[in-house]
Amino acid sequence: MLLSRYQHQFIEAGCDEAGRGCLAGPVFAAAVILPDDFEHTLLNDSKQLSEEVRYELRMEIEQKAIAHAVGVVDNLEIDEINILNASFLAMHRAIEKLALTPQFLIIDGNRFNKYKTMPHQCVIGGDGKYLSIAAASILAKTYRDDYMKQIAMEHPEYDWHKNKGYPTIKHRETVLKIGYTPYHRRTFRVTDPQLELEL
């Protein structure tokens, strides 16, 4: 059973990202403020759910959340500031877009770059512990998947509609065979699935 809040004194937003380990595409992050009485038996870490359930949950989260927003950092920015900082920046952008300013943040993971002067708490495995982080993981994942399906039409040979930019064997083999697209992260190493040779 996921918990509704980390603390009850301040307005709290949960934050999570999607796409850190991908070879192509942006990193997406979401911030979500849920009402205290929000509950859903299926809501969990997005990685534990089917695609169909994720999209069903997204509709309910967006309808019932007090506030929600998504932030994006593209592959060019990722190459400039590295993926860890890009993940934090995507969260900052999501927080900035919230219709209601939170007073406290709970972050999935063990590290975070402080947002202004706002207090926060990092929670390892937070998307499986707190409803607002789980909700953020759903939004970040589904909005990123939508984006990757869209750009997959420009470069169908990379199979992004299936792999969403993650380093599957097919994706890595295609990069090694025909090279990068404008959406690829140039600072990410691409290895041969057979030989594990650096591109």
VOPAGU-2260 file (C-alpha; in pm, 1 decimal, decimal comma):
REM VOPAGU-2260
SITE   aa  ch    i         X         Y         Z
SITE  MET   A    0       0,0       0,0       0,0
SITE  LEU   A    1     154,5     329,7    -109,7
SITE  LEU   A    2     158,3     622,3     133,0
SITE  SER   A    3     -19,8     949,1      56,9
SITE  ARG   A    4     235,5    1185,6     211,2
SITE  TYR   A    5     589,9    1197,3     347,9
SITE  GLN   A    6     487,2    1477,5     583,9
SITE  HIS   A    7     157,9    1654,3     657,8
SITE  GLN   A    8     267,8    2005,6     752,9
SITE  PHE   A    9     327,8    2148,4     404,2
SITE  ILE   A   10     185,6    2122,7      52,0
SITE  GLU   A   11     383,6    1835,4     -97,0
SITE  ALA   A   12     469,5    1747,4    -456,3
SITE  GLY   A   13     613,4    1416,9    -572,3
SITE  CYS   A   14     870,5    1419,4    -854,7
SITE  ASP   A   15    1010,4    1152,6   -1084,6
SITE  GLU   A   16    1175,6    1125,9   -1426,0
SITE  ALA   A   17    1174,0     891,7   -1724,7
SITE  GLY   A   18    1434,2     824,0   -1989,6
SITE  ARG   A   19    1763,7     857,4   -1803,9
SITE  GLY   A   20    1911,4     541,1   -1952,7
SITE  CYS   A   21    1811,8     603,9   -2314,1
SITE  LEU   A   22    2043,4     656,9   -2609,9
SITE  ALA   A   23    1802,3     895,1   -2782,2
SITE  GLY   A   24    1537,9    1149,3   -2698,5
SITE  PRO   A   25    1483,3    1385,3   -2407,1
SITE  VAL   A   26    1451,8    1309,4   -2039,1
SITE  PHE   A   27    1102,7    1387,2   -1908,4
SITE  ALA   A   28    1006,6    1459,2   -1549,3
SITE  ALA   A   29     679,5    1524,5   -1373,3
SITE  ALA   A   30     569,8    1687,7   -1051,2
SITE  VAL   A   31     234,2    1600,3    -896,0
SITE  ILE   A   32      38,0    1731,6    -598,1
SITE  LEU   A   33    -236,1    1487,8    -500,0
SITE  PRO   A   34    -525,2    1541,5    -258,6
SITE  ASP   A   35    -480,6    1366,4      75,3
SITE  ASP   A   36    -773,9    1135,9       5,7
SITE  PHE   A   37    -645,9    1021,3    -334,8
SITE  GLU   A   38    -620,9     645,7    -367,9
SITE  HIS   A   39    -602,5     391,9    -646,4
SITE  THR   A   40    -534,3      23,1    -606,4
SITE  LEU   A   41    -334,2       3,8    -930,8
SITE  LEU   A   42    -115,0     311,0    -883,4
SITE  ASN   A   43     247,3     203,5    -852,8
SITE  ASP   A   44     591,1     253,6   -1005,3
SITE  SER   A   45     525,8     293,8   -1379,0
SITE  LYS   A   46     781,9      22,0   -1459,9
SITE  GLN   A   47     558,7    -231,2   -1281,0
SITE  LEU   A   48     253,6    -153,5   -1495,2
SITE  SER   A   49     138,9    -235,5   -1845,8
SITE  GLU   A   50     121,7      40,6   -2104,4
SITE  GLU   A   51    -258,2      22,9   -2105,7
SITE  VAL   A   52    -279,8      67,1   -1727,6
SITE  ARG   A   53     -31,4     355,6   -1734,0
SITE  TYR   A   54    -247,7     551,6   -1978,2
SITE  GLU   A   55    -564,0     477,9   -1780,2
SITE  LEU   A   56    -393,2     602,1   -1465,9
SITE  ARG   A   57    -266,2     913,1   -1641,7
SITE  MET   A   58    -624,1    1019,2   -1718,1
SITE  GLU   A   59    -728,8     970,8   -1355,7
SITE  ILE   A   60    -420,5    1145,7   -1216,4
SITE  GLU   A   61    -474,6    1447,1   -1440,7
SITE  GLN   A   62    -842,7    1464,6   -1348,2
SITE  LYS   A   63    -796,6    1433,3    -972,2
SITE  ALA   A   64    -456,6    1589,6    -897,7
SITE  ILE   A   65    -453,9    1929,5    -730,6
SITE  ALA   A   66    -172,9    2021,8    -969,5
SITE  HIS   A   67      48,6    1839,1   -1217,0
SITE  ALA   A   68     309,6    1936,0   -1473,8
SITE  VAL   A   69     574,3    1784,9   -1698,5
SITE  GLY   A   70     923,3    1919,3   -1769,7
SITE  VAL   A   71    1155,2    1824,6   -2055,4
SITE  VAL   A   72    1529,6    1846,1   -2122,2
SITE  ASP   A   73    1632,6    1752,1   -2475,5
SITE  ASN   A   74    1928,9    1546,4   -2592,5
SITE  LEU   A   75    2140,8    1852,7   -2676,1
SITE  GLU   A   76    2106,9    1985,2   -2322,5
SITE  ILE   A   77    2176,1    1636,6   -2185,1
SITE  ASP   A   78    2504,4    1628,9   -2376,2
SITE  GLU   A   79    2595,6    1972,1   -2235,4
SITE  ILE   A   80    2519,6    1919,6   -1866,8
SITE  ASN   A   81    2511,6    1534,9   -1833,6
SITE  ILE   A   82    2211,4    1313,2   -1774,0
SITE  LEU   A   83    2205,0    1343,8   -1394,9
SITE  ASN   A   84    2188,5    1722,9   -1401,2
SITE  ALA   A   85    1943,4    1705,5   -1691,8
SITE  SER   A   86    1712,3    1485,0   -1484,4
SITE  PHE   A   87    1718,3    1737,4   -1200,9
SITE  LEU   A   88    1660,9    2024,7   -1444,7
SITE  ALA   A   89    1359,6    1845,5   -1596,4
SITE  MET   A   90    1215,2    1812,9   -1245,0
SITE  HIS   A   91    1281,2    2182,3   -1179,0
SITE  ARG   A   92    1097,5    2272,0   -1499,8
SITE  ALA   A   93     802,0    2056,7   -1399,7
SITE  ILE   A   94     788,5    2214,6   -1052,5
SITE  GLU   A   95     799,0    2564,5   -1206,2
SITE  LYS   A   96     495,9    2484,0   -1421,8
SITE  LEU   A   97     273,4    2364,5   -1136,4
SITE  ALA   A   98     -43,4    2572,2   -1098,2
SITE  LEU   A   99       0,4    2553,9    -720,5
SITE  THR   A  100     345,5    2613,3    -570,5
SITE  PRO   A  101     440,0    2329,6    -334,5
SITE  GLN   A  102     616,4    2387,8      -4,1
SITE  PHE   A  103     791,8    2051,1      14,9
SITE  LEU   A  104     919,2    1803,2    -245,2
SITE  ILE   A  105     967,2    1429,5    -236,2
SITE  ILE   A  106    1204,9    1303,1    -502,7
SITE  ASP   A  107    1247,9     952,2    -637,3
SITE  GLY   A  108    1611,2     846,9    -594,2
SITE  ASN   A  109    1901,5     936,3    -368,5
SITE  ARG   A  110    2017,7    1269,2    -514,2
SITE  PHE   A  111    1866,6    1601,6    -617,2
SITE  ASN   A  112    1980,2    1955,8    -694,5
SITE  LYS   A  113    1787,5    2179,0    -457,1
SITE  TYR   A  114    1503,5    2374,6    -618,4
SITE  LYS   A  115    1534,8    2738,2    -503,9
SITE  THR   A  116    1498,0    2732,5    -124,4
SITE  MET   A  117    1232,3    2460,9    -117,3
SITE  PRO   A  118    1295,0    2176,1     129,1
SITE  HIS   A  119    1296,8    1825,7     -15,6
SITE  GLN   A  120    1345,0    1461,9      74,2
SITE  CYS   A  121    1498,1    1202,2    -155,6
SITE  VAL   A  122    1339,4     857,5    -132,2
SITE  ILE   A  123    1510,6     554,1    -284,4
SITE  GLY   A  124    1241,1     351,4    -460,0
SITE  GLY   A  125    1000,0     635,3    -391,2
SITE  ASP   A  126     782,6     550,4    -691,9
SITE  GLY   A  127     689,3     229,6    -511,7
SITE  LYS   A  128     634,9     399,1    -173,5
SITE  TYR   A  129     448,3     729,3    -224,2
SITE  LEU   A  130     142,7     794,9    -436,4
SITE  SER   A  131     255,5    1135,4    -564,5
SITE  ILE   A  132     592,6    1000,7    -682,3
SITE  ALA   A  133     421,5     703,4    -846,6
SITE  ALA   A  134     183,0     945,5   -1017,4
SITE  ALA   A  135     478,7    1153,7   -1136,5
SITE  SER   A  136     644,1     840,9   -1274,6
SITE  ILE   A  137     327,2     761,5   -1472,3
SITE  LEU   A  138     308,4    1110,0   -1625,6
SITE  ALA   A  139     678,8    1128,9   -1706,9
SITE  LYS   A  140     677,9     783,6   -1866,1
SITE  THR   A  141     361,5     822,4   -2073,7
SITE  TYR   A  142     442,8    1170,9   -2200,6
SITE  ARG   A  143     791,2    1059,1   -2296,0
SITE  ASP   A  144     651,5     749,6   -2470,1
SITE  ASP   A  145     415,0     971,4   -2668,4
SITE  TYR   A  146     706,7    1186,7   -2778,2
SITE  MET   A  147     922,7     888,5   -2878,3
SITE  LYS   A  148     638,1     737,3   -3081,6
SITE  GLN   A  149     603,4    1068,6   -3262,5
SITE  ILE   A  150     969,9    1102,1   -3358,5
SITE  ALA   A  151     983,2     730,7   -3444,1
SITE  MET   A  152     789,5     820,6   -3757,8
SITE  GLU   A  153    1088,4    1030,9   -3872,0
SITE  HIS   A  154    1338,5     750,6   -3811,3
SITE  PRO   A  155    1148,0     418,6   -3816,1
SITE  GLU   A  156    1465,3     212,1   -3857,7
SITE  TYR   A  157    1562,1     268,9   -3492,4
SITE  ASP   A  158    1247,0     101,5   -3359,4
SITE  TRP   A  159    1172,7     384,3   -3115,3
SITE  HIS   A  160     800,3     310,5   -3121,5
SITE  LYS   A  161     893,5     -11,0   -2937,2
SITE  ASN   A  162    1216,6      60,3   -2748,7
SITE  LYS   A  163    1143,7     429,2   -2672,0
SITE  GLY   A  164    1512,4     510,8   -2719,5
SITE  TYR   A  165    1649,5     256,5   -2473,6
SITE  PRO   A  166    1965,4      64,1   -2575,5
SITE  THR   A  167    1805,6    -254,7   -2704,8
SITE  ILE   A  168    2007,1    -481,3   -2932,9
SITE  LYS   A  169    1812,9    -357,0   -3238,2
SITE  HIS   A  170    1867,0       6,7   -3145,1
SITE  ARG   A  171    2239,8     -35,4   -3082,1
SITE  GLU   A  172    2291,7    -235,7   -3400,6
SITE  THR   A  173    2114,6      34,5   -3604,9
SITE  VAL   A  174    2327,6     312,1   -3454,4
SITE  LEU   A  175    2644,4     116,0   -3527,6
SITE  LYS   A  176    2528,3      47,6   -3883,0
SITE  ILE   A  177    2392,8     384,9   -3997,6
SITE  GLY   A  178    2493,6     630,6   -3723,9
SITE  TYR   A  179    2326,1     888,4   -3505,9
SITE  THR   A  180    2014,7    1095,3   -3565,4
SITE  PRO   A  181    1969,5    1454,0   -3441,9
SITE  TYR   A  182    1781,3    1302,8   -3144,6
SITE  HIS   A  183    2067,3    1086,4   -3017,3
SITE  ARG   A  184    2272,3    1169,0   -2709,7
SITE  ARG   A  185    2626,5    1190,7   -2844,2
SITE  THR   A  186    2787,1    1154,5   -2501,2
SITE  PHE   A  187    2628,9     813,0   -2444,1
SITE  ARG   A  188    2844,5     515,4   -2534,6
SITE  VAL   A  189    2699,5     274,5   -2789,9
SITE  THR   A  190    2843,9     -76,4   -2778,8
SITE  ASP   A  191    2817,8    -358,3   -3029,2
SITE  PRO   A  192    2579,9    -623,2   -2890,9
SITE  GLN   A  193    2817,5    -890,0   -3016,1
SITE  LEU   A  194    3161,9    -740,2   -2976,4
SITE  GLU   A  195    3092,0    -467,4   -2716,8
SITE  LEU   A  196    3309,7    -227,4   -2914,0
SITE  GLU   A  197    3271,0     144,6   -2858,3
SITE  LEU   A  198    3131,8     338,9   -3151,3
